[in-house]
Amino acid sequence: QVHLVESGGGLVQAGGSLRLSCAASGGVFSISAIEWYRQAPGKQREWLARITSDDITSNADSVKGRFAISRDNAKNTVYLQMNSLKPEDTSVYYCAARGDYGDEYWGQGTQVTVSS
């Protein structure tokens, strides 16, 4: 199994930046992709970005140009760099790992609050 821990959230003013981290432990060799999502109260979970084991990245149109996903394999950590933050970005941000054999793992989430 895989254990994921998000960190890096907090309170930031509009226009500022944050870098979220997703640290993976356990059966990390089985991970085929890690994705970032966010979910605000009363809203559906929104997919944001994906990075595969082949280092292929993709981003949602809603955050393309502002958010970027990357990873540090030596640290078993995936990052979400968030720039030009807006109040609408306020949400709980989650990372999820997809295993090679169809399994799925989620972190506990980290709160991002953007003030105007």
N, C-alpha and C positions, 0 to 999 in steps of 0.2 A: 504494500500500500504506500501511498504518498501523503505526506503532511505538508500543508502550505500555510505560511504565515505572511500576511500583508502588513506593511508598515509604511510610514512616511506621510500619512494624512495629517490634516490639521486645519487651522484657520488661516486664510490668506485673503488679501485684498484683491479685488478685480484687477486684472492685468498682470498679476503675479504668476509665479511658477511653483510647482511642486514636483518631486520625483517620488513615485511610489515604488516600493520593492515587494517582490513576492519570492520568499525564500522557500525552497523545496528540500525536503528530507525524506528518507525512507527509500522506496524503490524508484529512485530517480532515473535509472537506466531505461525504465519502461515508458517514460514520458515521450509521446509523439508530438505534442503541442501544448503550449500554455496560452491562455486567453485572458484578457481583462474584460470585465463587465462592470456596470454600475446599476444601482437600483435606488431610486428615491421613494419616499413614502407615497403610497397610492398609485405608483406607476409600475409598468412592466420592466423587467430586467432588460437592460440595453447592452448589446454587444459592442465593444469598443475596438479591440485589437487582438491579433493573433500572431504568434511566432511558432514555427514548426521546428522539428529536430534538424531539418535541412536549412534552417536559418532564413526561411521565407516569411516575410511579414506582410500583414494586411491591416487596414484600418477602416473603421466606419466613416462614411462620408461626413457625418455630423461633427467629427473631431479631426478629420484629416487636415494636415497643415498645422495643427496645434499640439496634437499628442503624438508620441512616437514610442513604440515598443522596442526593447532591446534585451539582451541577456549577457550574463557573464557566466560561462560554463564552469569556470574554475570555482565559483562561489555558489553554483546551483541556484542562481538568482535571476529573475526576470524583472525588468524595470518598465515603468510607464512614466515617461517624461511628459509633463503637462505644462504648457506655456499659454500665455494670454488667457488666463482663466477668467471665466464669467460666472456671475451668480447662478446661472442655469446649470453649471457644472456641479453644483452642490449635490452630493449624493454619498451613498456608501459604495465603495469600490471594492470589487472582489476579483481574485484571480482563480482560475480553474485549470487543472491539468487533465489532459486527455491521454489515456494509456494506450499502449500498442494493442491491447486486447479488448478494447471497448469500455474499460472502466473510466470513472470520472471522479475527480476529487476537487473540493472547494475549500478555500480559506475562510476565515471568520469575518473578513471585511475590515476596511479602514475608512473612517469618516473624513470626507473632504467638505469643508465649508468655505464658500467664497462670498465675501462681503462686498457690498456695493459702496 
